[in-house]
Amino acid sequence: MAIGKSIIRKEAWDKVTGRAKYTNDFKEQGMLHAALVTSPYAHARILSLDARRALAVHGVHAVVTGEGLPLTGEDMRDRPPIAVDKVRYYGEVVAVVVADTLAQAEQAARLVRVVYEPLPAVGSPREALKEGAPLLHEHLDRYEKNKTTHPEPGTNVAHRTKIRKGNIEQGFAESDVIVETSVSFAPSDHIAMETRCATAEIWPDGTIHISASSQSPFMIKKLLHTYFGEETGKVIVHTPLVGGAYGGKAPVQLELLAYLASKAVGGRKVSVWNSREHDMVTSPVHIGLEATVKIGATKEGLLKAMEILFLFDGGAYSDKAIDVSRAAAVDCTGPYHVENVFCDSLCVYTNRPYATPFRSFGHCEQAFAVERAIDELARTLQLDPWDVRRKNAIRPGHTTPTQVRLTKSNVGNISACLDRLRELMRWDEWQRVEVDAYTVRAKGISSGWKTSTIDTDASSGVILTFNSDGSVNVISGVVEIGTGTKTVLAQIVAERLKMDVDCVHVKMDIDTQTTPEHWKTVASRGTFMAGRAALAAADDAIRQLKDIAACVLRASPDDLEVGFGRVFLRDDPAIFLPIKDIAYGYKFPNGNAIGGQVIGRGHYILRHLTPLDPETGAGKPGPEWGVCAEGVEIEFNRRDYTYRIVKAYAVIDAGKVLNPKAALGQAMGAMSMGLSFASREGFLFDNEQRVLNPQLRTYRPIRFGEHPEYIVEFVETPQIDAPYGARGIGEHGLIGMPAALANALSLAAGVPLNELPLVPELIWRTQKGDSYGSV
């Protein structure tokens, strides 16, 4: 009834009319406001901090500093919430000023006097690994960490993931050709439309109320207990609609500052809101990478070995960057069958803003490295890049780099994706054509895959309640961050209950006291995990409805069916009871009543996942692998090195498309992000590692009118254990876009382009060589 239909999103009307409310829209009289004092240095000692002039400003209530605060961090506790003794990145918070108004707080923040002693700044992972490089964390061996985190004390390595499969020496010995490709790109930003913000209030009884634009409201609750010893039962986190996140709102940062600020002013409500500039450099950023991929293959193009080094720029603190580096490692080969794999993936400290996941969680980053190497292999062997990918495509029966055996259910059909991409792009007609003396048109392709490196005990819960008219309310801990997941949950419930989706109402906001927990709204896990929980809740409600109706209709529950607003006899639908008459119990004509309020409850927890072996990487990090094949067609001007992206293609194995228009929107949005990241986004750093472009005037994502034509299709290879066979697709449109664009431009320009962003100056410098400096 609802699955497979393009249902309009449940929150669409509120959003298009401006009625939708986000965290910073909730204002109260008497609320205090905070302003951040941030470091102008990327690496420096804090010699002194004088807040006396700031405290003298009218309306100022407190200046909060980092003295005495615990270290924070999910995988490893290496980050003070407010810097103390030392700053490690440009934009790091050194104090928080709380005042009656934001203007007063900002005025006072400018009066906080901090004396710094500048220290040498480390600007890249390779620089950080050099002998004699400054150590960013001298006490790395003392930090609390979880069992799966492996820092290397005495170095700038926060974590190393090792993948060892087969025999790498034998693989290269069996190879006719060996190619090696190095790629790099600097950190960048998520550019969510809504900047990060949080409010906190501590009631007299000790109850802590947090409101936050977050992907992880339940994690906020847990971490306030972990870091500060607060009772979890007294921490209530509220998350309304979130205006975009893309991984940038998975970490917990401003929520801690809001809590500390409220505590400093006797529990009054305090709002912490990021300006765009602070959102880009003070809060966590999109990770950078330097990587080398060495491939051994036969002369026919069959892959025999891959040796890979990922150096992820984790920035000043490890935060979620450790997880990102691990996620890239587990899928390090891309969706290809490779028997011999040797991969080291390092999360490296640098004096740059600390990193967090970006849409695809390390996979567009590793795909850029691997797919550029695959194209270089094809060029070396003078083979069609499509043929090389197709003949090495991973299939059921093969094993992943972490040695998980694949089945038809747990891996999508990359061969089918590639075949359809070839047709859509008319790949065989031409790949490079010279239009005139200056204009070249070229095509580039790439493949991608992704599993979710997720906590092995991650879970999700859903509650269903009924209204007196028989309609249903769905309550889930999934945060609506713009993905339409809650609309899909409504479709899943409507399908199982055989009712009109308009009769399914979804609670959009989250309250951790009343909403069942969903681990985090990340990793394309919302539909899979919450969908399974929603199905279980619907089945629970169906069982209760049948039990009540069985008494009234004098029939076995096994003979009853639920649907179309009724509970009826399967063999005689004319005998029925309306759901609205039994959802709150049934009242007989004599006044007697049976049953009671029907409340469906469902939950799902991931199964059979294991941590990675620290020496070999063997283990099952996620439940399934989604795949995609993508392509780009560009028009390149050889005179001025400018180019235009004409068309972008994506073929994604969706398992089963639950909402076609929503799926198209997700795929196209992801493709847009990937092309924007690849073509123009990236932070510019000076020699002191200060960000030079922390505003949208100088950091320029793709604008309206600059987009190519987006062409998206879906392959359907159902995932047996997923709701109606659906695979997560929210990230897959992005994974292959940077590599496909680089492959197309490399073909057009005749030089290997292995850095991002792919701006005309980079193409010019690559063609002309190092003797030409920057323009």
Phi, psi and omega in degrees: 000324184239331183290135179088002179255151180274078180284133176294138184300141186297330182263006188300315184299316179297323183288316184284340178264355179084007180279341182298139182247134178244172190308313185281358176278344183270097181251148178226145174295132181093354177293139177266163184231147182244146173235144184264135170262121186239160185280135173275359180245151176273337179206117182194153170276144174267109182276323179199156176222121183243114182252011187297316180293325179293318181292339179280349181290137180302131177094350181280133182253328183196155168236117185262130178241179188272000183300129174079005181273149179284160173284150182235168180142137185284311180276322179213132184272089184237001187241120171289137180298329172230129186302140176220136181074323188206144170250147186236358173205152177295125182099358180294141182287129177245346177195157177233122181259130182245127183215175181296321181232160178295323180298317178295319180296318180292322177298315181292324180300325179290344183263355176288123184259118179240129177258125183246153167245104183300143177238159177301136183256140179262125191252355180202160179300318181296321177296321181293336182268355181291149176298131181087001178296145178302138177276125179281328182231093183293337184249040182302328182288346184264349185289142172290140181211163176274175189289341184260009179255132187230080176287164179238090183305146182085002177228183175259023179265113180281331182194146175231128172254129179251133173239120180229112181226131179072209182233104187294322179297317179296320180299316179289327178295329180276359185269141174274335182217145177232128176239150179226131183229135176243138180228164178198154169200150182276166173301156179216199185231166179274332179051047172295144183301319177267124176287162183289143181202159180202152171231153178218145176214137179244116183283162181304331180277004178093358178290131182255122179251119179244133168244134187208144168278095192215150170271354190224058183299325181286333176289325176303313180302313182293319185286330174297327174289313183298314186279319191242001177074015180289144178293128182298327179293342180257010176251117180241121182248130179245130176230114175277203174301146181243130185273061181089147182211301176060029182097338183290341180251017173282322179289165178248112182225291183297332179299323178291321179294320178296318178299313180295322179293317179297319180298326182286343182242032174074022176092001179297156181288130182231135177254132173241120185229131180278129162293167179300320181297315178294324181297329184277331185235332181277321176273165187300151188240174174288132188293149172260170185206141164235127187217152173229131180237122179246123185241134171249136183210162173282169181293342176277355178094010177282129182286130180248330184202148172224127173243122192229137173235116174255123174247096182276134179276089182286350182077204190287334183222152188286320177038236180270357181298329177300314179297321180296315180296326178290319181297320177296324182293319186293336179243033195297335184274352193073183186279055183235150179275109180228119184281332186240112187228135175225111183226133168243124177241116186250137167263115190247135175285135169221172178268052176238163180308140186288153194255162180210174181299148171237147184322115182106356166052060175089354187271326174291331179291309180290328179295323178300317181292310184292317184289330173293323178292322178297318178295322178294323176298314179299319179295317180298319182274356183056045177247159176292127180302328178293316182299319180299317180293317184294317184287341179256006184301136181286146185220166173306138184101334174283171177241151178282172175303333178266014171071031172271129178281132185268150177234172178297332181279319189268000172225137177287180185260089182293328179298317179294323178297315180295320180298316181290324177300318180301320180291314183298319184277353187051049186302322185286342182288317178191153175237334175212129180219137177269115184282314176208195186300332185242345189252129177236136172251139182213156178239147174222147180231167176201165174238161177205159173207167183197134163244169183256109174285100193228155177306135185295342179248022179298139185219170179212146178230151178222140175240137174244132171235158181251150173261167185294344177267005178092356177284168189237144173251133179250125180240117183221151179277002175294132178273132177279100184254017179107002183272347183076015184299323183290333173291320177296322176298321177297320178296319180298315180294316180299319180296315183291324180272359180052055180226165179293133181297337176294343178267008177249118182253140185241130174282116187278322184273164182245136171227112188295347177278333186239349182260133176297148189286139165239129189316291174205151177269078183215169166065024181055037183257357186296308182294320182294304187284309180291330176296318176297319179295322179295320177297318179295321178294320178296318179296323178295317178295319179300317179300316180294318179298319180294321181297318180290314183295328181299323179292319183286317184273356180055054180217157176291142175304332181292340181267001185256155177229147178246130177168158176059033178078013184223162164244119189224161175291131183299320184270352179210080185299347178290343176262112188204169170230135174294140179303322182299337181276347183235354183295337176245027186093166182244135180251120179285162180303332181276002177100343177295150181227150177226166177080227183155184182299130178274119177233110180276135178230140180213153178212161177214138175230140181298148185234151172064018176272149181223154171294162178279142172295128185296339182262329183244342184080002180296135180157169180250102187276339184208169187280334183199168180237114175270148185232161180203156173229134189222156182211159180222140173242127185233161174238118190246134178261114184285348181277313183246004174068015173275163178209162178233131175276114186275310182220148174230135185239145172214130171239116188239134173279105185268359185074290173208127180279116183275326181218097189304312182292322178295320179296317177299317180298318179296316182294314182293320177298319179293319178299317178301315179298318181296318180290324179293314177301317185287325191266335187207345186273144177159144178283143172258129182245143172274185183294342178263010178065032172268138181285128184264347184229057182270045176204158186286356172286328184244344173256108196241093171291171179303131180264167175301136182093350180258001185281149173279182170281126180261128181237116186233135170223160181238139168263147181238104173241095190304139172267115193300322185270006181264158178301115181054024175084006188283137173259155174292134182228002187298338184252343193290333178296340182270329195307313186265355186297312180302317181292318180298319178295315179297322179294320179293315181292324178298320178293318182292317185274343179079017178223150178287125180251105189241016176236152174239151359282157184273070179274156181307322180300320179297316180297316179300312181295322180294320178290318186277338179096174186291348181291345178260128180275187179288146174284000000 
